[in-house]
Amino acid sequence: MELNTSKIDDAVLALLYLGLHNGARAWKGFDWEAMNRLHEQGYITDPRGKAKSVVFTEEGFERAQRLLEVLFSKQAELQAAADRGRPSRSSRR
């Protein structure tokens, strides 16, 4: 199976935001290749090293916050369902 690494990177960046602590630090327990790509794109500091966390760049912090909402918020799910013209799973419960 061929994977869309851009989508993976977006999901990892959004999930990093969930582990936010001490300002813009996030725990780095994700796929190393994805973490390296995020560093290369300028969203986080270099994940290599002994530190158990990385620091978001300003751009990475803002993008992670937006992606978390777009990918995982219930409001985004409801909007996507409305755009498709059918009720979402959560509204059918």
C-alpha positions as a printed Julia matrix, in Angstrom:
93×3 Matrix{Float64}:
   0.0    0.0    0.0
   1.31   3.43  -0.89
   0.77   5.97   1.89
   0.04   9.68   1.55
   2.84  11.04   3.75
   1.4   14.57   3.61
  -1.76  13.36   5.35
   0.33  11.41   7.86
   2.42  14.49   8.57
  -0.72  16.59   9.1
  -2.14  14.02  11.53
   1.14  13.71  13.45
   1.46  17.5   13.69
  -2.11  17.77  15.0
  -1.55  14.95  17.5
   1.7   16.52  18.67
  -0.44  19.48  19.69
  -2.33  17.2   22.09
   0.92  16.54  23.96
   1.64  20.24  24.37
   3.39  21.28  27.59
   5.69  24.05  28.84
   4.68  26.54  26.18
   5.35  25.13  22.74
   6.95  21.79  23.7
   5.39  18.47  22.65
   6.28  14.86  23.43
   7.93  13.21  20.45
   6.53   9.67  20.55
   5.65   9.41  16.84
   7.08   7.82  13.71
  10.66   9.06  13.21
  10.27   9.56   9.47
   7.21  11.75   9.99
   8.99  13.7   12.73
  11.98  14.27  10.45
   9.7   15.48   7.63
   8.0   17.92  10.02
  11.42  19.23  11.04
  12.48  19.56   7.41
   9.28  21.53   6.71
  10.14  23.92   9.54
   7.28  23.01  11.91
   9.31  21.57  14.82
  12.86  21.56  16.15
  15.18  18.67  15.27
  13.71  15.51  16.86
  17.1   13.78  17.08
  18.76  13.87  20.45
  18.17  12.86  24.05
  15.31  15.26  24.76
  11.93  13.54  24.99
  10.15  16.48  23.41
  10.42  18.87  20.47
   9.53  22.56  20.24
   7.04  23.89  17.72
   8.11  26.75  15.53
   5.6   29.6   15.46
   4.31  28.4   12.08
   4.18  24.79  13.28
   2.28  25.74  16.44
  -0.37  27.63  14.47
  -0.68  24.9   11.82
  -0.93  22.15  14.46
  -3.71  24.01  16.24
  -5.68  24.43  12.97
  -5.12  20.81  11.93
  -6.28  19.48  15.28
  -9.56  21.3   14.82
  -9.98  20.39  11.14
  -9.07  16.72  11.51
 -10.5   15.81  14.89
 -13.11  18.27  16.19
 -16.74  17.23  16.38
 -17.72  20.56  14.8
 -15.54  19.8   11.76
 -17.17  16.36  11.49
 -20.64  17.92  11.55
 -19.65  20.48   8.92
 -18.15  17.82   6.64
 -21.33  15.75   6.94
 -23.44  18.8    6.13
 -21.25  19.52   3.12
 -21.86  15.95   1.93
 -25.6   16.4    2.52
 -26.06  13.68   5.11
 -26.02  13.41   8.9
 -22.73  12.59  10.63
 -22.26   9.46  12.73
 -22.25  11.49  15.94
 -25.52  13.26  15.09
 -27.23   9.9   14.42
 -26.59   8.63  17.96
